[in-house]
Structure formats: structure tokens, C-alpha cells
């Protein structure tokens, strides 16, 4: 499943990423409420794992907002607040399940499997931005009819950019979701990979797609 984890404790977020990835899931991390809400609204995730106490927007508010928008993606709430009142509030707002900290990964995996039985949300196999296409099933990338060969890291960067096409993504966000929060990756390493990626997806005469947002990060979008 494609899972969004919204957890401001970076160590916990990385543990969740590692554990869920080992179970075969594709995991995206957000470390504050506003970023988590934006991702949840723009991407067809199959499960949302929300911490309750988050900076920016708390987990309850995210659940309320998504349900008001008729977003029915299953939600598993994580919290250290285990009072009946808090649990009832989360469930009333539309959460599908509630798991209190600390918890075992075996219990988490069981809750994830249970939430996933509602069935996956249909999502496209191919992503397209302009004439650039990425097939998530075959991992083939093309610019028009031109096939593009990418390394594993280049593919991961491009896939994340394409799944969030049009949005400005910070360097920290890209590093977190491509290499993982515990990886000792510096911004200049990401910049080097992006330069290599740009030379492959933007041949001479082709419209520019991969834009550098000075002082912030990158965005994949057609030039106006």
C-alpha cells in the first residue's frame, strides 16, 4: 500500500518508515500537520497514519478536514493520549482505528492490514507531466517517444517530483523521502543528482520541466 505517515518525532517517523517498508509498503513521511494535510489532499494514498499532537495542524483537525472534503482514505491515529474521550473524538471525526503509544510493530502491522481491507484507492500506473511520462509498474521513463534510462536514485527523485508536480518541494523534504530521515545526505549531494537528472529529462530543444527554486528546493512543472 501507499502510506502517508504524519509524525513530528523524526526518530519515530523513520522507525515507521523502515518497519512498513520492510512489510512491502511505499511510505511517504511528513513531519508537521500542514505538510501532511497538503500531501493527503493531493495524493491518492491508501492509508494515512496520523499522530494527534502535531505542529501546525493537529491530527484531529487533519481528519476533520479530509472527511469534510469527502476524502475517505482510511486513517489510523497514533497518540500517547489514551483516554476514552480522546479515542472517541478521533473516531467521531472519521478515523478508522486508534493506536496508543508505545505500541509493538506486530500490533501496528495488524492494524495496517485491517485498515487496508477496505480496498485500495484506484491510482494511475503512469504519471505524466507535459510529455514526460513515468510508468510505476515497469519503471519506464519517456520524454515523448524518447526512452530515458535512470539510476535507482534518479528514478526515486523523479517519481517523487512527478507525484507532486507543480508543487515546490524543499531540499529537506526530498532528502527525507528519497534517502530516509536517518541518511547523512547533504543538500549538495541532492543538487548533484538533480543536475544529472535534468540532463537526462531535458534534451536540447525540449521544454524545461525541472525548475530550481532558489533558496528552497525544486519543482517539476512546465515553464509558462
Short mmCIF file of the C-alpha atoms (twelve columns), coordinates in Angstrom:
data_MODEL
# 
_entry.id   MODEL 
# 
loop_
_atom_site.group_PDB 
_atom_site.id 
_atom_site.type_symbol 
_atom_site.label_atom_id 
_atom_site.label_alt_id 
_atom_site.label_comp_id 
_atom_site.label_asym_id 
_atom_site.label_seq_id 
_atom_site.Cartn_x 
_atom_site.Cartn_y 
_atom_site.Cartn_z 
_atom_site.pdbx_PDB_model_num 
ATOM 1   C CA . UNK A 1   0.000   0.000  0.000   1 
ATOM 2   C CA . UNK A 2   0.952   3.639  -0.425  1 
ATOM 3   C CA . UNK A 3   1.016   5.014  3.127   1 
ATOM 4   C CA . UNK A 4   1.415   8.583  4.363   1 
ATOM 5   C CA . UNK A 5   2.877   8.859  7.877   1 
ATOM 6   C CA . UNK A 6   2.434   12.246 9.570   1 
ATOM 7   C CA . UNK A 7   4.656   12.174 12.658  1 
ATOM 8   C CA . UNK A 8   6.733   15.062 14.055  1 
ATOM 9   C CA . UNK A 9   9.087   12.819 16.034  1 
ATOM 10  C CA . UNK A 10  11.694  12.170 13.334  1 
ATOM 11  C CA . UNK A 11  13.079  9.081  15.059  1 
ATOM 12  C CA . UNK A 12  9.610   7.559  15.322  1 
ATOM 13  C CA . UNK A 13  8.832   8.552  11.727  1 
ATOM 14  C CA . UNK A 14  11.967  6.795  10.488  1 
ATOM 15  C CA . UNK A 15  11.206  3.672  12.530  1 
ATOM 16  C CA . UNK A 16  7.718   3.601  10.995  1 
ATOM 17  C CA . UNK A 17  9.160   4.071  7.507   1 
ATOM 18  C CA . UNK A 18  11.646  1.245  7.953   1 
ATOM 19  C CA . UNK A 19  9.157   -1.149 9.500   1 
ATOM 20  C CA . UNK A 20  6.384   -0.522 6.972   1 
ATOM 21  C CA . UNK A 21  8.824   -0.590 4.029   1 
ATOM 22  C CA . UNK A 22  10.090  -3.996 5.161   1 
ATOM 23  C CA . UNK A 23  6.458   -5.144 5.035   1 
ATOM 24  C CA . UNK A 24  6.343   -4.113 1.368   1 
ATOM 25  C CA . UNK A 25  4.600   -0.748 1.665   1 
ATOM 26  C CA . UNK A 26  5.557   2.513  -0.053  1 
ATOM 27  C CA . UNK A 27  5.907   5.141  2.669   1 
ATOM 28  C CA . UNK A 28  5.903   8.947  2.467   1 
ATOM 29  C CA . UNK A 29  6.796   10.981 5.559   1 
ATOM 30  C CA . UNK A 30  5.580   14.415 6.680   1 
ATOM 31  C CA . UNK A 31  6.843   15.897 9.957   1 
ATOM 32  C CA . UNK A 32  4.249   18.621 10.506  1 
ATOM 33  C CA . UNK A 33  0.500   18.898 10.166  1 
ATOM 34  C CA . UNK A 34  0.328   21.383 7.299   1 
ATOM 35  C CA . UNK A 35  2.683   19.371 5.095   1 
ATOM 36  C CA . UNK A 36  0.770   16.192 5.952   1 
ATOM 37  C CA . UNK A 37  -2.579  17.725 5.070   1 
ATOM 38  C CA . UNK A 38  -1.229  19.052 1.764   1 
ATOM 39  C CA . UNK A 39  0.125   15.632 0.803   1 
ATOM 40  C CA . UNK A 40  -3.075  13.863 1.857   1 
ATOM 41  C CA . UNK A 41  -5.175  16.240 -0.234  1 
ATOM 42  C CA . UNK A 42  -3.014  15.981 -3.349  1 
ATOM 43  C CA . UNK A 43  -2.018  12.290 -3.465  1 
ATOM 44  C CA . UNK A 44  -4.136  9.104  -3.645  1 
ATOM 45  C CA . UNK A 45  -2.726  7.348  -0.572  1 
ATOM 46  C CA . UNK A 46  -4.265  4.069  0.546   1 
ATOM 47  C CA . UNK A 47  -3.708  4.663  4.272   1 
ATOM 48  C CA . UNK A 48  -2.951  7.696  6.452   1 
ATOM 49  C CA . UNK A 49  -1.154  7.235  9.778   1 
ATOM 50  C CA . UNK A 50  -1.627  10.446 11.773  1 
ATOM 51  C CA . UNK A 51  -0.063  11.436 15.056  1 
ATOM 52  C CA . UNK A 52  -2.514  13.509 17.098  1 
ATOM 53  C CA . UNK A 53  -0.073  16.070 18.538  1 
ATOM 54  C CA . UNK A 54  1.481   17.795 15.526  1 
ATOM 55  C CA . UNK A 55  2.920   21.257 14.912  1 
ATOM 56  C CA . UNK A 56  0.897   23.454 12.568  1 
ATOM 57  C CA . UNK A 57  -2.308  21.403 12.419  1 
ATOM 58  C CA . UNK A 58  -3.098  18.556 14.810  1 
ATOM 59  C CA . UNK A 59  -4.161  15.109 13.687  1 
ATOM 60  C CA . UNK A 60  -7.781  15.609 14.723  1 
ATOM 61  C CA . UNK A 61  -8.012  18.718 12.525  1 
ATOM 62  C CA . UNK A 62  -6.455  16.881 9.574   1 
ATOM 63  C CA . UNK A 63  -9.002  14.070 9.895   1 
ATOM 64  C CA . UNK A 64  -11.873 16.566 10.182  1 
ATOM 65  C CA . UNK A 65  -10.700 18.497 7.109   1 
ATOM 66  C CA . UNK A 66  -10.232 15.393 4.949   1 
ATOM 67  C CA . UNK A 67  -13.609 13.943 5.837   1 
ATOM 68  C CA . UNK A 68  -15.296 17.288 5.127   1 
ATOM 69  C CA . UNK A 69  -13.723 17.104 1.664   1 
ATOM 70  C CA . UNK A 70  -15.173 13.589 1.202   1 
ATOM 71  C CA . UNK A 71  -11.710 12.047 1.314   1 
ATOM 72  C CA . UNK A 72  -12.396 8.507  2.519   1 
ATOM 73  C CA . UNK A 73  -8.812  7.249  2.752   1 
ATOM 74  C CA . UNK A 74  -8.527  5.016  5.857   1 
ATOM 75  C CA . UNK A 75  -6.992  6.845  8.838   1 
ATOM 76  C CA . UNK A 76  -5.061  5.241  11.700  1 
ATOM 77  C CA . UNK A 77  -4.465  7.669  14.573  1 
ATOM 78  C CA . UNK A 78  -1.316  7.408  16.717  1 
ATOM 79  C CA . UNK A 79  -1.121  9.111  20.089  1 
ATOM 80  C CA . UNK A 80  0.153   8.940  23.634  1 
ATOM 81  C CA . UNK A 81  -3.245  10.262 24.758  1 
ATOM 82  C CA . UNK A 82  -5.203  7.131  25.616  1 
ATOM 83  C CA . UNK A 83  -8.246  8.488  27.432  1 
ATOM 84  C CA . UNK A 84  -11.639 7.304  26.272  1 
ATOM 85  C CA . UNK A 85  -12.607 10.889 25.437  1 
ATOM 86  C CA . UNK A 86  -9.663  11.312 23.047  1 
ATOM 87  C CA . UNK A 87  -10.284 7.961  21.383  1 
ATOM 88  C CA . UNK A 88  -13.981 8.703  20.894  1 
ATOM 89  C CA . UNK A 89  -13.167 12.148 19.491  1 
ATOM 90  C CA . UNK A 90  -10.808 10.689 16.910  1 
ATOM 91  C CA . UNK A 91  -13.273 8.012  15.834  1 
ATOM 92  C CA . UNK A 92  -16.123 10.523 15.633  1 
ATOM 93  C CA . UNK A 93  -14.035 12.684 13.317  1 
ATOM 94  C CA . UNK A 94  -13.691 9.808  10.881  1 
ATOM 95  C CA . UNK A 95  -10.619 7.880  11.996  1 
ATOM 96  C CA . UNK A 96  -10.862 4.157  11.243  1 
ATOM 97  C CA . UNK A 97  -8.633  2.987  14.080  1 
ATOM 98  C CA . UNK A 98  -6.667  4.284  17.054  1 
ATOM 99  C CA . UNK A 99  -3.308  3.043  18.361  1 
ATOM 100 C CA . UNK A 100 -1.756  4.404  21.563  1 
ATOM 101 C CA . UNK A 101 1.978   4.808  22.166  1 
ATOM 102 C CA . UNK A 102 4.015   2.849  22.984  1 
ATOM 103 C CA . UNK A 103 2.960   0.034  20.664  1 
ATOM 104 C CA . UNK A 104 4.551   -3.052 19.146  1 
ATOM 105 C CA . UNK A 105 5.203   -3.236 15.428  1 
ATOM 106 C CA . UNK A 106 3.289   -6.502 15.299  1 
ATOM 107 C CA . UNK A 107 0.199   -4.660 16.533  1 
ATOM 108 C CA . UNK A 108 0.803   -1.796 14.091  1 
ATOM 109 C CA . UNK A 109 1.124   -4.187 11.153  1 
ATOM 110 C CA . UNK A 110 -2.110  -5.917 12.169  1 
ATOM 111 C CA . UNK A 111 -3.939  -2.567 12.303  1 
ATOM 112 C CA . UNK A 112 -2.479  -1.580 8.908   1 
ATOM 113 C CA . UNK A 113 -3.674  -4.837 7.350   1 
ATOM 114 C CA . UNK A 114 -7.108  -4.328 8.865   1 
ATOM 115 C CA . UNK A 115 -7.389  -0.768 7.542   1 
ATOM 116 C CA . UNK A 116 -6.212  -1.919 4.135   1 
ATOM 117 C CA . UNK A 117 -9.070  -4.413 3.810   1 
ATOM 118 C CA . UNK A 118 -11.317 -1.520 2.815   1 
ATOM 119 C CA . UNK A 119 -9.642  -1.870 -0.563  1 
ATOM 120 C CA . UNK A 120 -7.095  0.246  -2.382  1 
ATOM 121 C CA . UNK A 121 -7.952  3.640  -3.797  1 
ATOM 122 C CA . UNK A 122 -7.535  3.451  -7.591  1 
ATOM 123 C CA . UNK A 123 -4.389  5.205  -8.693  1 
ATOM 124 C CA . UNK A 124 -2.785  5.674  -12.093 1 
ATOM 125 C CA . UNK A 125 0.017   3.344  -13.112 1 
ATOM 126 C CA . UNK A 126 1.515   6.119  -15.230 1 
ATOM 127 C CA . UNK A 127 2.258   9.691  -14.191 1 
ATOM 128 C CA . UNK A 128 2.584   12.399 -16.827 1 
ATOM 129 C CA . UNK A 129 3.858   15.964 -16.748 1 
ATOM 130 C CA . UNK A 130 3.837   17.573 -20.176 1 
ATOM 131 C CA . UNK A 131 5.298   14.937 -22.497 1 
ATOM 132 C CA . UNK A 132 7.307   13.313 -19.694 1 
ATOM 133 C CA . UNK A 133 5.795   10.005 -18.564 1 
ATOM 134 C CA . UNK A 134 6.777   7.607  -15.797 1 
ATOM 135 C CA . UNK A 135 5.287   4.110  -15.610 1 
ATOM 136 C CA . UNK A 136 5.275   2.992  -11.974 1 
ATOM 137 C CA . UNK A 137 4.615   -0.613 -12.941 1 
ATOM 138 C CA . UNK A 138 7.518   -1.059 -15.363 1 
ATOM 139 C CA . UNK A 139 9.656   1.863  -14.101 1 
ATOM 140 C CA . UNK A 140 9.986   3.061  -17.696 1 
ATOM 141 C CA . UNK A 141 10.510  6.789  -18.248 1 
ATOM 142 C CA . UNK A 142 9.951   8.553  -21.561 1 
ATOM 143 C CA . UNK A 143 10.078  12.086 -22.904 1 
ATOM 144 C CA . UNK A 144 7.715   11.871 -25.854 1 
ATOM 145 C CA . UNK A 145 8.976   8.780  -27.698 1 
ATOM 146 C CA . UNK A 146 12.499  9.097  -26.272 1 
ATOM 147 C CA . UNK A 147 13.298  6.444  -23.670 1 
ATOM 148 C CA . UNK A 148 15.250  7.653  -20.635 1 
ATOM 149 C CA . UNK A 149 17.491  5.416  -18.536 1 
ATOM 150 C CA . UNK A 150 17.773  6.432  -14.891 1 
ATOM 151 C CA . UNK A 151 19.678  5.132  -11.903 1 
ATOM 152 C CA . UNK A 152 17.701  3.962  -8.882  1 
ATOM 153 C CA . UNK A 153 18.247  7.248  -7.042  1 
ATOM 154 C CA . UNK A 154 17.436  9.393  -10.090 1 
ATOM 155 C CA . UNK A 155 14.217  7.421  -10.568 1 
ATOM 156 C CA . UNK A 156 13.245  7.879  -6.904  1 
ATOM 157 C CA . UNK A 157 13.802  11.640 -7.122  1 
ATOM 158 C CA . UNK A 158 11.863  11.950 -10.369 1 
ATOM 159 C CA . UNK A 159 8.964   9.804  -9.144  1 
ATOM 160 C CA . UNK A 160 8.570   11.923 -6.002  1 
ATOM 161 C CA . UNK A 161 8.737   15.145 -8.016  1 
ATOM 162 C CA . UNK A 162 6.184   13.855 -10.534 1 
ATOM 163 C CA . UNK A 163 3.787   12.670 -7.822  1 
ATOM 164 C CA . UNK A 164 3.848   16.237 -6.514  1 
ATOM 165 C CA . UNK A 165 4.034   18.004 -9.869  1 
ATOM 166 C CA . UNK A 166 3.514   21.749 -9.702  1 
ATOM 167 C CA . UNK A 167 4.438   21.971 -6.017  1 
ATOM 168 C CA . UNK A 168 7.671   23.416 -4.681  1 
ATOM 169 C CA . UNK A 169 9.451   20.725 -2.657  1 
ATOM 170 C CA . UNK A 170 12.159  21.701 -0.198  1 
ATOM 171 C CA . UNK A 171 15.543  20.006 -0.266  1 
ATOM 172 C CA . UNK A 172 14.877  18.562 3.201   1 
ATOM 173 C CA . UNK A 173 11.575  17.069 2.013   1 
ATOM 174 C CA . UNK A 174 13.246  15.418 -0.993  1 
ATOM 175 C CA . UNK A 175 16.125  14.046 1.071   1 
ATOM 176 C CA . UNK A 176 13.714  12.730 3.719   1 
ATOM 177 C CA . UNK A 177 11.552  10.892 1.213   1 
ATOM 178 C CA . UNK A 178 14.272  9.610  -1.140  1 
ATOM 179 C CA . UNK A 179 17.010  8.587  1.284   1 
ATOM 180 C CA . UNK A 180 15.196  8.445  4.637   1 
ATOM 181 C CA . UNK A 181 15.409  10.629 7.692   1 
ATOM 182 C CA . UNK A 182 18.455  8.865  9.166   1 
ATOM 183 C CA . UNK A 183 20.538  9.152  5.998   1 
ATOM 184 C CA . UNK A 184 23.521  11.506 6.237   1 
ATOM 185 C CA . UNK A 185 22.812  13.272 2.961   1 
ATOM 186 C CA . UNK A 186 23.756  16.896 2.375   1 
ATOM 187 C CA . UNK A 187 21.984  19.348 0.083   1 
ATOM 188 C CA . UNK A 188 24.873  19.435 -2.376  1 
ATOM 189 C CA . UNK A 189 24.540  15.671 -2.891  1 
ATOM 190 C CA . UNK A 190 20.872  16.122 -3.790  1 
ATOM 191 C CA . UNK A 191 21.792  19.042 -6.067  1 
ATOM 192 C CA . UNK A 192 24.307  16.852 -7.900  1 
ATOM 193 C CA . UNK A 193 21.715  14.140 -8.519  1 
ATOM 194 C CA . UNK A 194 19.220  16.734 -9.724  1 
ATOM 195 C CA . UNK A 195 21.752  18.130 -12.218 1 
ATOM 196 C CA . UNK A 196 22.305  14.637 -13.622 1 
ATOM 197 C CA . UNK A 197 18.558  14.017 -13.755 1 
ATOM 198 C CA . UNK A 198 17.970  17.311 -15.543 1 
ATOM 199 C CA . UNK A 199 20.441  16.448 -18.316 1 
ATOM 200 C CA . UNK A 200 18.509  13.229 -18.957 1 
ATOM 201 C CA . UNK A 201 14.929  14.549 -18.974 1 
ATOM 202 C CA . UNK A 202 15.662  17.844 -20.728 1 
ATOM 203 C CA . UNK A 203 17.409  17.164 -24.027 1 
ATOM 204 C CA . UNK A 204 18.372  20.025 -26.321 1 
ATOM 205 C CA . UNK A 205 15.295  21.851 -27.585 1 
ATOM 206 C CA . UNK A 206 12.860  20.219 -25.155 1 
ATOM 207 C CA . UNK A 207 10.791  22.479 -22.879 1 
ATOM 208 C CA . UNK A 208 12.230  22.877 -19.374 1 
ATOM 209 C CA . UNK A 209 10.465  20.896 -16.652 1 
ATOM 210 C CA . UNK A 210 12.727  20.630 -13.612 1 
ATOM 211 C CA . UNK A 211 12.905  24.041 -12.017 1 
ATOM 212 C CA . UNK A 212 15.238  25.207 -9.264  1 
ATOM 213 C CA . UNK A 213 13.523  27.411 -6.695  1 
ATOM 214 C CA . UNK A 214 16.391  29.461 -5.303  1 
ATOM 215 C CA . UNK A 215 16.857  29.089 -1.571  1 
ATOM 216 C CA . UNK A 216 14.079  26.497 -1.267  1 
ATOM 217 C CA . UNK A 217 14.281  23.417 -3.463  1 
ATOM 218 C CA . UNK A 218 12.811  22.122 -6.699  1 
ATOM 219 C CA . UNK A 219 9.571   21.852 -8.643  1 
ATOM 220 C CA . UNK A 220 8.582   19.809 -11.680 1 
ATOM 221 C CA . UNK A 221 6.290   21.812 -13.931 1 
ATOM 222 C CA . UNK A 222 6.063   23.203 -17.437 1 
ATOM 223 C CA . UNK A 223 7.523   26.637 -17.983 1 
ATOM 224 C CA . UNK A 224 4.875   29.250 -18.579 1 
# 
